[in-house]
Amino acid sequence: MNEENKDELAELIRKMLSGGQIDPDSLSKLAGLGANPALISGLFNQARFLMEPGKVVNWDMALAQAQQIAKAKQKSSNAVIEEELKKACEIASLWLQEVTEFSNPNPVKIFSRELWTKDALPLFSKLGTPVAEKMSKALAENLETLLPEEMNSVLQPAAQFIQNAGAAIFATQLGVVIGQLSEKALAAGEIGIPIIDRPGFITQNVEELLTDLEAQKSELIIYLALRELAISSLFYSNRYLSDQITTQVIEFASGLKVELGGIQEMMQQVDPQDPESVNRILEANGSFASKSPEQEIALERIETLLALVEGFADALAFEAGKRLPNLAAAVEILARRRATAMVAEKTFQVLVGLEISPKLRRDSKSMWEKLNKEQRDDLWRHPDQLPSRAEIENPDLLITRITSGGDDFDGELRKLLDQ
């Protein structure tokens, strides 16, 4: 870059950081990007959000990103599949009464992919905001390391922009993931936490799953309904669960340290002439957080609770579905689907960098199967008595605790209240 262009670039930066207007044509020409000035103008429209004090996460931008992906291959809902899902939920509700006292009286909701992203965003924003805020704060605290030394003269005006940049990156990343999940998720509770207070299904995705099957389609729909209602009823009947997971995510975020080198490396990979390059890079990079020993403990707690939920749903759906002649085949089909779609895994990978262990989930199912209806429900009613990771991996420890009197939850609660 010659001296003349350097002076022009410095002037452009000064205008941007002071809140002035920038001519997209000039910037495109100066940068040698060859990009459409309208594209650059759009980027600056988004950048204005980053300049505003008090702004942390632009969830509207995340939703727009998600819905753009969701609508790309969206099709009209199949009325026949809708009706089958609703009938299956009626059957599932009756069968689940035999294996748990938990229930959800709300009617089933039918989603398009786009509607799923809209309903999912509040939950994702609730879980994602603590991480985004911490990332924003970390970037602000390390502002000087992000800019060349010669830029120190314009450092202060850039503070608000840089402080919100990490949150914007996180929101964009989350929007991409939500959009991708809308193409894979079958139900409202598939990420491990229900996105709404009702059971629900994305009919297009269910229909695509059924397309590849030659038989037992109705049985698979019933088993899918059993599993969805098991999760939905568990959270509906135990309202603390969502808050407990959120609290654990906040505990993780409290010690978050942002890998600034990772963000800088990511920005160097962006191709200005290929907007989709941002999506690909975000997906490949995952979380920019490094993990301390305390955070590893927090992640283990999150993983354990999610495994308890998933294993509980698997165990109840299997026990309640024993009337189905081809139950084992239905279980296998959904297990394969879950292993490839990895909806819950991708959700918590982008939120907190958590790798969920499939083995722990299988061990959880085996553990719940060793307990009866009353024992299972009582454990969920007393969150301080939920099985530990060690008890999931070795159910005999849990059975010993329960049979030795450790299951007298009400008595233990009274002791605590009397202190």
N, C-alpha and C positions, 0 to 999 in steps of 0.2 A: 504494500500500500504506500503510495507516494505521500509527500508532506501535505499536499492540498487535500487529499482524501482524509488524512488523519485529522486535519482541522475540521473538515465537514462532519466526520464521525463524532468528534468531541462535542461539536455544537448540537448535533442530534441528541446525544446522550443528555446534555444539559437541559434541552427542551423537555425530554421525556421525564427526567427526574424532577423537574420543576413544575410538572403538570401541564406543560404546553402541548400544542398540537404538532404532530409529525406528518409530513407528506409521505404517504406510502410509496408513491412513484420515486421520490428522491431516495428513500431508504433502499428500495429494491435495486435501483441503479447503483447506488453507492456500495451496497454489499455484494454486488455481482451475483445475486441469487438467481436472476432470471425468473423469479416467481411472479405470479399474478399479483398486482398491487392490491386487488380486492382481498386476496388471501391474507396478505400482510396486514391490511386494514382490520380484518376480522381478528387477527392475533392481538392487535393493539386494543381492540374493543374488550377482549378478555383481560388484557393487561391492566385496563383502567380499574377493574375490580381489585386487583392486587395493590393499587395505590391508595385505596380508601381505608382510613383508620377504622379499627374495630371489625374488619372483615377477616374471617378465618378460613372458612370452607365455602366455596361456591357450589352448593349442592344442586342448584339449578343446572349448572354446567355438567355435573356428574350425571344427572337424570337425562339431560339431552344426549349425552354420549351413550348412555345405556339404551335409550329408546331408538336411537339411530341404528344401533346394531340389532336390536330386537325386531324392528320393523323390516329389516332388509329381506328376510326370508319368511315373513309371517304370512299365514294363510287363514282363511275363514274357519271358524270353529265347526266341527262336525256335530250336528244335532243328535245323531244316533249315539255317538260316544258320550256326549253330555248326559243323555238320559241313562245310559248304562252306568256311568259313574255315580249318578245320584241314587240309583237303585242299589248299587253295590254298597254305598255308604249306609243305607238303611239296614242292609243285612249285616254289615260290619258292626254297626252300633249295637245290634241285638247280640251278636256273638261275643263282643268284647265285655258285655255285662257279666259274662260267666267267669272272666279272668281278671277283672279289675273293677273297683268301684268308681274310678275316675271316668268322667264323661264330658262331652261338650254338646250342649243343646242347639248350638247355632247351625244353620243350614250350610250345605256345601257351597263353595264359590267356584265359578268357572272362569279361568283366566285365559286371555290372549297373552302372547309373549310381552307385548307392550304394557298391558295392564299389570302383569306380574312385576315388571321393573318399577312401575309407579308405586305399587303396594309394598315392594321390598325396600324401597329407598329409606323410609323412616327408620326401619330397623338397622340398616347398614349405616345410616348417618349417626344413630345413637351409639353404635359400637365403634364407628370410625372417628367420630369427633375427638375423643380423648387422644388418639394416636396422632391425628392431624394437628391438633393444638400443640402437642409436645414437639412434633416435627417443626412446626412454625417457630416455636420458641427457640429450639436448638439452632435453627438457621440464623435467627436474629442474633443469638449469642456468639455465633461464629462468623459474623458478617465480614469481618476483616479478612478472613482466610479465603473467602469466596471471590474477592476482587483483587486485581493486580495492585501492586503498591502505588503505581502512578495514578490510580483511580481514587486515592484517599480523599482528594479534594471534593469529590462528589459523593462520598460515602454516606454522609448524613441524610441527604434527600432520598437516597435509595433504601433507607432502613425499612420503611413500611413495605416497599415492593418485595425486598428479599425476605422479610419476615413472613409474608403470606405465600411466597413462592413454593415452599415445601408443602403447604396445605393444598395448594392448587395441583401440584404434581400428584399428591395422594388422592385427591378427588377425581382427577382424570383417570388415574389407575383404577380406582374403585368403580367408576362409571363403566370402564371397559369390561371389568370382571362381571358386573351385574348384567350387562348386555349379553355377554357370552353365556352366563348361567341361565338366562331366559331361554336359550336354545337347547338346554340340556335338562333342566329341572323338570320333574314330573309333578311335584306337589308343593304345597305351601310350606311344609315342614321339612323339606329335604336338606336344607342347609344345617339342620340340627336344632334350629330355633324357629318356631312358626313365624312367618312374616305378618300374619293376621290372627285374629281370635277365632277364625273359622277354619275348618278343613277346606282345602282347595286343590284344584288340578289345572295344569296347562294342557288343554285337550289336544292341541296340535302335537305336542311332544308325546302324549300317551298314544295318540293315533299312529305316530311314526314308529313307536315301540311295537305296537300290535301288528303293523304291516308286515314285519319280517317273520311272524309266527304263523304256523299252519293250523294249530289247534290250541285248545285250552285258553282261548282269549278271555272268556268270561271269568274263568278262575283266576287268571292273572289280575284282572280288574278288581275282583273281590279282595285278593291278597294285598294289592296296592292300597285299596281303601282301608283295610284293616290296619296297615302300618301307618297310614296318614292319620287315621282317627286315634291311634294309640299315642302318637306324639302330640297331636292337637289336644286330646283330653288330658294328657299329663300336664301340659303347661297351663291349660285352662283351669284345672283343679288345684294347681300349686303355683300361685301367682308369683312367688318369690324367685322362681327359676330364672326367668329372663333377667331380673335385676341382679341375681347372683352372678350370672355370666358377664353382664355389663360391668359389675364391680371388679371382677377378675381382670377384665380387659383394661380397666382404668389403672389397676395395680401394675399391670405390665407396662402401660404407657408412662407411668410416673418415673420409671428409670430408663426411659428410652434415650438412646444416644444415636444420633443420625450419622450415617457414614457419608460425609460430605464428598469424599472421593468418588463414591458410587454415583452420586447425583451429577458430579462434573463429568464423569465418564459417559453417563447416559446422554447428557446434553451434547456431547461431541459426536454421538452416533446419529443424531436427528438429521434427516435429510429435508431441507426446507422445501424441496420440490415434490416431496412425497409425504403428505399429511398422515398416511397410514403407518409411516415408519414410527411415529410416536407410540401408536397402539402396540406395535410389535415389540418395541424396546421396553415399554412398561411391563408388558406381560412377561418378558424374559428376565427382567431384573428383579421382580418381586419386591420385597420389603427392603428399605435402605437402613434398617435398624440393626445395630449390633446388640448382642444379648449379654447381660451381666448374669452372674450366678443367681441373683434374686429374681431376675426376669425368667430364667429357666425354670425356677420353682413355680412362678406364676403361670407359665405356659403349661407346666405339668398339671396344675390344678384345672385349667381350662380343658385340656385334653381329657382328663379323667372324667369331668362332668359331662362333656360331650359324649364320651364313650358310654357312660351310664345311661344317657338318654337313648342313644342309638341301640344299645344292647337291650334295653327295656322294650323298645318298640319292636325289635326283631323277635324277642322272646314271646311277647304278647300276641303278635300277629301270627306266629307259628302255632302257639297253643290254641288260639281262637279259630284258626283256619284248618284244624285237623279234619273237619268235615269234607274238605276239598279232596277229591280223589287224586289229583295231580299236584298236591301242595309242594312236594319237593321240587318239581320242575319249575313252579312259579317262583319259589325262593331262589333257585339257581339263576333264573332269567333276570330277576331284579338285582341279584348280587353282581352278575356280570355287568349289567347296565351301570350300577353304582360305581364299580371299579373303573369303568372307562369315563363316565361323566365327571366323577369326583367333585360333586357340587359342594359338599361341606368342606372337603379338603381345600379347594381353591378359595372358598370364602375366607377361611381362617389363615390361609397362607398369605393372602394379600393384606388382611387386617393386622395380624400380629406375627407373621412369619412362622406359623405353627404347622408342623408336619404331623398329621393325625395318623396314628398307628392302626392299620387294619386288624392286626392281631389283638390289640387291646379291645377293639370293638367286638371281635369274635369271643374273646374271653369274657367280656361283659354279658353277652347273650347267654353263654353257658352258665355264668354265675346266677343270673336272674332265673334261669330255668330250674335251678336247684331249690328255689324258694316257692312257697305257696302264695296264693292271692293276698292274704292278709299281711304276710311278712313283707311282700314287695311294696304294697301300698303304704304300710306303716313307715317303711324306711324313707319314702319320698315325703311323707308328712312331717318328718323331723329332719331337716337338712343337716343338722349337726351330727346325725347318725348315719348319713349316707356312706356306702362302702368306700373304702380307700382304694388306692391303686393296688396295694399289696393284697387286699381282699378280693379284688377283681381277678388278679392273677392266681390267687390261691383261695378259692371259695370256702375251703374248710375253715379258714380263719374267721370268715363272716358267720358261718353256721355255728361255730363254737361261741362266738360273741352273742349271737341271738339266743341259742339254747341255754347259755349259762346265766341268762337273766339280763343280758345287755339290751334286750329288746323291750324292756319295761320303760318305754320312752316317756309316758305320761308321769310315771313315778319320778324319773330323773328330772323332768321339767318342773315338777312340784318342788323338788329339793332346791333347784336353782332359784325359784321364785321365793322360797322361804328364807333364803340367805340374806 
